[in-house]
Amino acid sequence: MARGLNGVFLLVGSVLLAWGAYIPAKAWLGQQLLERAWRDGRVSGSLVRPWAWADLAPVARLSFEDGAALIVLSGATGQSLAWGPGHVDGTAWPGEPGNAVVAGHQDTHFARLQAIEAGAMLEAESLQGMRARYRVRSTQVVMDSDLRWLAPDYDGLTLVTCFPFGGPPGGRARFVVRADRVDLPDLPRRSRRIPLRVWTALNRGALYAPGDSTYEDGHRPRTGRR
């Protein structure tokens, strides 16, 4: 009996050790593939999928003052956010005039936001080689029903993650970083349509939900509830 239990414990321990090694290996391999896709995309100036079945692609690189850099992926979907911060569909591209919104998980890639302070410098680089520098204006905690940070009339970079840091994901609060552009090239401002799915999904506590409807003027749409 004792030998049988020892065998079971040994098997379980081996499985746990193997799983513990698999997760970091998968993360490391994923980052290598994302880096390669980013480099290839910079050369071609177009989206490049990191692996054949991926529903995401690098769209920008976000750099911090300490030299750390994160690849920003297309869409703030669950799949994208598992690998890195995601560009919120319908907002300006990082580096372009307008409100560029990037979302990330508070316990992984955007955990570093808890230490960011007003005055810190950020830089975004697009696939087309456009670079833009930003200075952090403010950090604040808002409820998920407060969507003013999605308004398209802001010209800068908005980083958003769940709050509190280290807490369970999907809470009702959001930590929002606002960073103003400090170099403004003479580029025409593009009109960006704000997808209805972004507003409604955020109001439900998610960062993204599928759908095709859009809402033009940046105000919160009516949901039929009173």
N, C-alpha and C positions, 0 to 999 in steps of 0.2 A: 504493500500500500504506500509506504513512504517513498519507495523508489518511483512509483507511478506519479506521485505528487511532485517529486523532484524533477521528473521528466517534463511534466506540464509547466512547472515554473521556469524551467530552462527554455522551453519552446516559446513561452510568452515573452520572456526576457529577450530572447534573440529577435523576435518579431519587433518589439519596441525599439531595440537598438538599430535594427535595419531601417525602421520607419524614421527614426530620429536622424539617421544619416541621409535618407532619401530626400527629406524636405529641404535641407540646406543645399543638397546637390541640385535639386530641381530649381531652386531659386537662383543659384549661381549660373546654371546653364541658361535659364530664361534671360537673365541680365546680359549674358554674352550674346545671345541671339538678338536681343533688343538693341544692343550697341551696334551690332553689325547692320541691322536693318536701318538704324539711324544714319550710319555712315553711307550706306548705299542710297538712302533717300536724299541725303545732302548732295550727293554726286548727280543724281537724276533730277532732283527738285520735285519729286513726286512721292506718294505714299508707298512704302514697301512693307509687306507683312513679314514679321519675324519668323514665322513658320507657316507651312502651306495652309493649314486649317484655321489659322488665327482670324478672328473678327476684329482685330485692332491693328494699329500701325503707329509708329512714332510720328509726332507732328511738330515737336519743339523740344528744346533742351532748356531747363531752368537751373541757373547757377546761383549759389549762395556765396556770402562773403568769405566763409571758411574754406572755399575751394570745392565743396561738395556740389554735385550736379545730379539732377534727376531728369530722366527722359519722360516727357509728357506724351501720353497716348491719346489716340482718337476716342472720344466718347467717355462719359463718366459712367460706364456700365459696370456691373459686378465683375465681369471678366477683365476689363481694363484695369480696374482698381486693385485687382488681385496682383497685378504685375507692376503697377506704378500709378502715379497721379494721372488723372484723365481730364481732358479738355471738355468743358460742358458745351454740348451741342447748341448751336444758335448764338453763342457769344463770339466776340472778336477773337481772332487767332492771337496767341501770344506774339508780341512784337508789332502787331498792327494797331492803328488808332482804334479806340473804343474800349469797352470793358471786356477784357479777357479773363474768363473765370476758369479756374483749375481746381478740381476737387481731389482729395486723397484721404486715405484711412489714417486715423489718429494714432493707431498702434503700430504703424509700419512707416511708410514713406513720409507722411506728414507729421510724425511724432516730433520732428525738429521744430515745428512751428511754435511749440510751447515756450521755446527760449528766444524767439525772435522779438526784437524791440523796435520801436519807432526810430527811424533814421537808418536802419539797416538797408544795404543795397542789394538788389537782385538784378539778374540779367536773363533775358530770354532770347533764344536764337531760333529762327524758323527754318524750315526745310530749304527755303529759297536764300538762306544766308543773311536774312535781315536780323539785326541785333537791336535790342532796346534795353535801356537801363531804367530801373525803377527804384524809388526810395520809399520805404515803408512809412506810411502816414499814421496808421492806427491799427490796433488789434481790439476786437470786442467779441463778447459772447452774446448771441441773439437766440431767440427761440426759432424753431423750424418754420413757424408761420410768418416770420418776418423775412420777406424776400427782397427788401430794398437793395441789397447788394447785387442783385441780378439786373438792376436797371441799366439799360444800354447807354445812358447819357454820361456815364463815368468814363474818363479816359485814363485807364491804368490797368493794373493787374490785381485781381481778387483771388485769394487763396482761401479755401474753405474746407473744414473737416469737422467731424463730430466732436462733441465735448461732453464730459471732461476727458482729458488725456488719461489713458490707462483704464478708462471705464469701459463698460460693455458697449459694443457697437450699436448704431441705430437709435441713439437717444434722442430726446426732443430738443437739445441745444446744439448750436453750431458755433464754432470758433472761426471768425472771419478776419483775414488780414487784407488791408487795403494798401496798395503801393502805387504812388503817382509816377507817371513817366517823367524822366528828367531830361530826355533828349527827344525832341519832337520833329522828325523829318517832315518835309513838305509833301505829305501823302494825302490823297483824297480819303475822307472818312466813308467807310462803307456802311450801308444800312443793313443791320443784321436782324433777322426775324427771330423772335424769342419763341421757341416751341412751347406749345401748351403743355406738352408732356413734362417739360422741365419744371414748370410752376406747380403742376398738380402733384408730381412725384415728390418734390421737395416738401410740399405741404403734408404729405403722408409720411414723411420721415425717411424717404429714400433719396438717392442722388440722381436716379435716372429711371425712367419707365418707358416702354415702347409706345409708339403711337406716331401719327403723322400730322395732327392738327397743329396750327400755329396761331399765335396771338400777337398782333402787330405792335401795339403801342406801349408795351412794357408794364401795363397794369395787371393786377391779379384778376383772372377771369372769374366770373360767377360760377358757382358749382351747383346751384339749385337749392342749397341749404340756407336756412334763415337763422 
